[in-house]
Amino acid sequence: AGDSHGDIVFWPVLALAEYITASEDASLLDEMVPFFHPEGDLKAEKVSLWEHAERAVAVMRGRVIPGTRLAAYGHGDWNDSMQPYDPQMRERLCSAWTVTLHYQTLAALAAALRRLGRNDRAFEFEAMAGEVRKEFQRHLVVDGILTGFAYFHEDGRIDYLLHPRDKATGVSYSLLPMIHAIINGLLPPEQAKKHLAIIHAHLRGPDGARLFDRPMKYRGGLQKYFQRAESASFFGREIALMYTHAHLRYTEALARYGDAEGFFLALCQANPVGIRNLVPSATLRQSNCYYSSSDAAFADRYEAFIEYERVKRGDVPLDGGWRVYSSGPGIWTRLMLQCFLGLRRERSVLAIDPVIPRSLDGLRVEMEWEGRSMEVTYRIGAAGCGTTRVTLNGADLPFARGENPYRTGAAEIPMSAVRDRLKEGTNRLSVRIG
């Protein structure tokens, strides 16, 4: 759509790449699929799914800040409260978070093509991702701190927003680019450690990670930089800064980095069951519902802006936001299965990479697997992550080591080796980590 957010073009391509990597179904790329046509599919142009992906990549290549490989902001990104007020900002403003998504999409495409043996095209996408990575570090990491936004003037000057240099909005730190940079390995280990410390000091509340270190200033609805962030009268969801979807991505970043204790705490903070034992300032919440956010119960936005530090001290009641919310439960479930239990199954590879605190040593999980009963037991060392041994029904499974710039990577086991050792009845998988 002509008015869609600037990040919309990336998601279908990323989903396609991840599906191809998991399924290795090359035939899908040859499926003929219509483009949108206002008068229906019969009048629409049809091309292969791969051609759709190629055209989307061409759009990505064209929608960049002039003279760079950095994605332009367009009509906004994932945080739709931050849609630009000034139309000129759409072409010259860069969201560091959108750049992390651009990099992730290109890297995922390269990995998918390598899995299919299409190495020449994979190399092209790897080179494109490398250019984005280089400019990410060059333009967006300023004074050692990742900026939220960068505005590129035509004369070469760059203004940094949501950064300690930002004198315009009053916001110094932005969560999304930091955590997605860690998830995608865009920050080297020392930078990642520094940014997690910044999050701990400036972007965490009693209920979890927060989008910014303070709310945007409210001027009675008048807009200066960003539309809904400066005009919404309700202090909740993104405006109130503790948005559960973003908190879950923070949780994922902790797993990627290897902070087992912090990861498990953050995972529990998104679960309303027993939340008041974990977050004493939380108000009563319905335990069988997923909540969009945790909203500080201020009277209005003026009070919230002036007294926001009270939230961090736990002095303000925290209400559950929208209930039965669509954006996030699937992510929470994936975090539980693929990051906590560490089980990621693909057609030819079983990746095992759990992140579990040592206090849960001996954890046993029962599940159905390929129509068979499976019991998984975890033996956990001090680190809480880094698989060192995997056995199935008493036999060691061979594995290669996956990549992770921050800690020991996943154990990647050929699925053929797993299937050879499956038996009737209950199968027992033992995983040793840390």
KAPEWO-V984503 format. One record per residue. N is the residue number from 1. PHI is phi in whole degrees, -180 to 180 (* if undefined). OMEGA is omega as a letter, one per 30 degrees, with the letter a starting at -180 (999 if undefined). Layout:
[[N | PHI | OMEGA] [N | PHI | OMEGA]]
This chain:
[[1 | * | a] [2 | -62 | a] [3 | -105 | a] [4 | -72 | l] [5 | -63 | a] [6 | -67 | a] [7 | -90 | a] [8 | -60 | a] [9 | -65 | a] [10 | -80 | a] [11 | -61 | l] [12 | -62 | a] [13 | -70 | l] [14 | -63 | l] [15 | -62 | l] [16 | -61 | a] [17 | -62 | a] [18 | -68 | l] [19 | -66 | a] [20 | -63 | l] [21 | -60 | a] [22 | -75 | a] [23 | -95 | a] [24 | 57 | a] [25 | -93 | a] [26 | -67 | a] [27 | -64 | l] [28 | -59 | a] [29 | -66 | a] [30 | -93 | l] [31 | -62 | l] [32 | -88 | a] [33 | -132 | a] [34 | -77 | l] [35 | -78 | l] [36 | -70 | l] [37 | -138 | a] [38 | -62 | a] [39 | -101 | l] [40 | 107 | a] [41 | -65 | a] [42 | -63 | l] [43 | -100 | a] [44 | -84 | l] [45 | -71 | l] [46 | -115 | l] [47 | -140 | l] [48 | -68 | l] [49 | -60 | l] [50 | -65 | l] [51 | -65 | l] [52 | -56 | a] [53 | -64 | l] [54 | -61 | a] [55 | -68 | l] [56 | -63 | l] [57 | -64 | l] [58 | -63 | l] [59 | -63 | l] [60 | -57 | a] [61 | -65 | a] [62 | -85 | a] [63 | -92 | a] [64 | -130 | l] [65 | -63 | a] [66 | -51 | l] [67 | 83 | a] [68 | -135 | l] [69 | -107 | a] [70 | -89 | a] [71 | -61 | l] [72 | -78 | a] [73 | -71 | a] [74 | 63 | a] [75 | -89 | l] [76 | 119 | l] [77 | -134 | a] [78 | -52 | l] [79 | -82 | a] [80 | -75 | l] [81 | -75 | a] [82 | -106 | l] [83 | -63 | a] [84 | -67 | l] [85 | -79 | a] [86 | -86 | a] [87 | -56 | a] [88 | -64 | a] [89 | -66 | a] [90 | -65 | a] [91 | -95 | a] [92 | -119 | l] [93 | -97 | a] [94 | -120 | l] [95 | -91 | l] [96 | -61 | l] [97 | -64 | l] [98 | -62 | l] [99 | -65 | l] [100 | -64 | l] [101 | -69 | l] [102 | -59 | l] [103 | -61 | a] [104 | -59 | a] [105 | -65 | l] [106 | -64 | l] [107 | -65 | l] [108 | -67 | l] [109 | -62 | l] [110 | -61 | a] [111 | -64 | l] [112 | -64 | a] [113 | -67 | l] [114 | -65 | l] [115 | -63 | l] [116 | -90 | a] [117 | 81 | l] [118 | -94 | a] [119 | -72 | a] [120 | -63 | l] [121 | -67 | l] [122 | -59 | l] [123 | -62 | l] [124 | -61 | a] [125 | -70 | l] [126 | -64 | l] [127 | -65 | l] [128 | -63 | l] [129 | -63 | l] [130 | -63 | l] [131 | -65 | l] [132 | -63 | a] [133 | -60 | a] [134 | -63 | a] [135 | -75 | l] [136 | -57 | l] [137 | -69 | a] [138 | -70 | a] [139 | -105 | a] [140 | -110 | l] [141 | -96 | a] [142 | -119 | a] [143 | 57 | l] [144 | 78 | a] [145 | -126 | a] [146 | -72 | l] [147 | -80 | l] [148 | -78 | l] [149 | -136 | l] [150 | -134 | l] [151 | -105 | a] [152 | -96 | l] [153 | -75 | a] [154 | -65 | a] [155 | -85 | l] [156 | 100 | l] [157 | -70 | l] [158 | -128 | l] [159 | -100 | a] [160 | -108 | l] [161 | -111 | a] [162 | 59 | a] [163 | -154 | l] [164 | -54 | l] [165 | -78 | a] [166 | -73 | l] [167 | -103 | a] [168 | -94 | a] [169 | -90 | a] [170 | 83 | l] [171 | -99 | a] [172 | -105 | a] [173 | -140 | a] [174 | -126 | a] [175 | -70 | a] [176 | -55 | a] [177 | -64 | a] [178 | -64 | a] [179 | -72 | l] [180 | -73 | l] [181 | -66 | l] [182 | -71 | l] [183 | -55 | a] [184 | -99 | l] [185 | 67 | a] [186 | -82 | l] [187 | -106 | l] [188 | -64 | a] [189 | -52 | a] [190 | -67 | l] [191 | -66 | l] [192 | -62 | l] [193 | -60 | l] [194 | -65 | a] [195 | -73 | l] [196 | -66 | l] [197 | -67 | l] [198 | -64 | l] [199 | -61 | a] [200 | -62 | a] [201 | -82 | a] [202 | -122 | a] [203 | -122 | l] [204 | -114 | l] [205 | -116 | l] [206 | -63 | a] [207 | -103 | l] [208 | 134 | a] [209 | -75 | a] [210 | -123 | a] [211 | -61 | a] [212 | -133 | l] [213 | -78 | l] [214 | -159 | a] [215 | -71 | l] [216 | -67 | a] [217 | -72 | l] [218 | -103 | a] [219 | -119 | a] [220 | 72 | l] [221 | 104 | l] [222 | -70 | a] [223 | -107 | l] [224 | -125 | a] [225 | -119 | a] [226 | -128 | a] [227 | -67 | a] [228 | -69 | l] [229 | -59 | a] [230 | -105 | a] [231 | -118 | a] [232 | -67 | a] [233 | -84 | a] [234 | -86 | l] [235 | -92 | a] [236 | -159 | a] [237 | 49 | a] [238 | -61 | a] [239 | -64 | l] [240 | -84 | l] [241 | 85 | l] [242 | -92 | a] [243 | -103 | a] [244 | -60 | l] [245 | -56 | l] [246 | -67 | l] [247 | -59 | l] [248 | -66 | l] [249 | -69 | l] [250 | -61 | l] [251 | -58 | l] [252 | -63 | l] [253 | -63 | l] [254 | -64 | l] [255 | -65 | l] [256 | -60 | a] [257 | -74 | l] [258 | 103 | l] [259 | -90 | a] [260 | -66 | a] [261 | -65 | a] [262 | -64 | l] [263 | -62 | a] [264 | -67 | l] [265 | -60 | a] [266 | -64 | l] [267 | -62 | a] [268 | -70 | a] [269 | -65 | l] [270 | -89 | a] [271 | -104 | a] [272 | -70 | a] [273 | -68 | l] [274 | 68 | a] [275 | -63 | a] [276 | -74 | l] [277 | -73 | a] [278 | -92 | a] [279 | -125 | a] [280 | -59 | a] [281 | -84 | l] [282 | -70 | l] [283 | -83 | a] [284 | -57 | l] [285 | -134 | l] [286 | -71 | a] [287 | -75 | a] [288 | -103 | a] [289 | -128 | l] [290 | -88 | a] [291 | -105 | l] [292 | -67 | a] [293 | -164 | l] [294 | -126 | a] [295 | -107 | l] [296 | -64 | a] [297 | -86 | l] [298 | -83 | l] [299 | -68 | a] [300 | -162 | a] [301 | -71 | l] [302 | -64 | l] [303 | -62 | a] [304 | -61 | a] [305 | -67 | a] [306 | -74 | a] [307 | -113 | a] [308 | -62 | a] [309 | -60 | l] [310 | -63 | l] [311 | -63 | a] [312 | -64 | l] [313 | -82 | a] [314 | 79 | a] [315 | -91 | a] [316 | -119 | l] [317 | -59 | a] [318 | -116 | a] [319 | -90 | l] [320 | -70 | a] [321 | -81 | a] [322 | -55 | l] [323 | -102 | a] [324 | 49 | a] [325 | -89 | a] [326 | -81 | a] [327 | -90 | l] [328 | 143 | a] [329 | -57 | l] [330 | -66 | l] [331 | -66 | l] [332 | -59 | a] [333 | -64 | l] [334 | -64 | l] [335 | -61 | l] [336 | -65 | a] [337 | -78 | a] [338 | -94 | a] [339 | -105 | l] [340 | -73 | l] [341 | -75 | l] [342 | 71 | a] [343 | -112 | l] [344 | -125 | a] [345 | -101 | l] [346 | -124 | a] [347 | -64 | a] [348 | -114 | a] [349 | -137 | l] [350 | -110 | l] [351 | -97 | l] [352 | -118 | a] [353 | -151 | a] [354 | -73 | l] [355 | -129 | a] [356 | -137 | l] [357 | -65 | a] [358 | -63 | l] [359 | -61 | l] [360 | -101 | l] [361 | -55 | a] [362 | 93 | l] [363 | -51 | l] [364 | -124 | a] [365 | -125 | l] [366 | -113 | a] [367 | -156 | l] [368 | -93 | a] [369 | -143 | a] [370 | 53 | l] [371 | 76 | a] [372 | -122 | l] [373 | -80 | a] [374 | -130 | l] [375 | -118 | a] [376 | -111 | l] [377 | -119 | a] [378 | -115 | l] [379 | -108 | a] [380 | -120 | l] [381 | -90 | a] [382 | -64 | a] [383 | -71 | a] [384 | 78 | l] [385 | -161 | a] [386 | 92 | a] [387 | -68 | a] [388 | -111 | a] [389 | -157 | l] [390 | -133 | l] [391 | -125 | l] [392 | -127 | a] [393 | 53 | l] [394 | 88 | a] [395 | -105 | l] [396 | -65 | l] [397 | -101 | l] [398 | -74 | l] [399 | -152 | l] [400 | -97 | a] [401 | -104 | l] [402 | -74 | a] [403 | -91 | l] [404 | -156 | a] [405 | -72 | a] [406 | -110 | a] [407 | -164 | l] [408 | -61 | a] [409 | -80 | a] [410 | -66 | l] [411 | -86 | a] [412 | -105 | a] [413 | -105 | l] [414 | -60 | l] [415 | -62 | l] [416 | -62 | l] [417 | -69 | l] [418 | -67 | a] [419 | -63 | a] [420 | -64 | a] [421 | -106 | l] [422 | -73 | a] [423 | -138 | l] [424 | -71 | a] [425 | 81 | a] [426 | -82 | l] [427 | -97 | a] [428 | -119 | l] [429 | -106 | l] [430 | -116 | a] [431 | -123 | l] [432 | -110 | a] [433 | -132 | l] [434 | 74 | 999]]
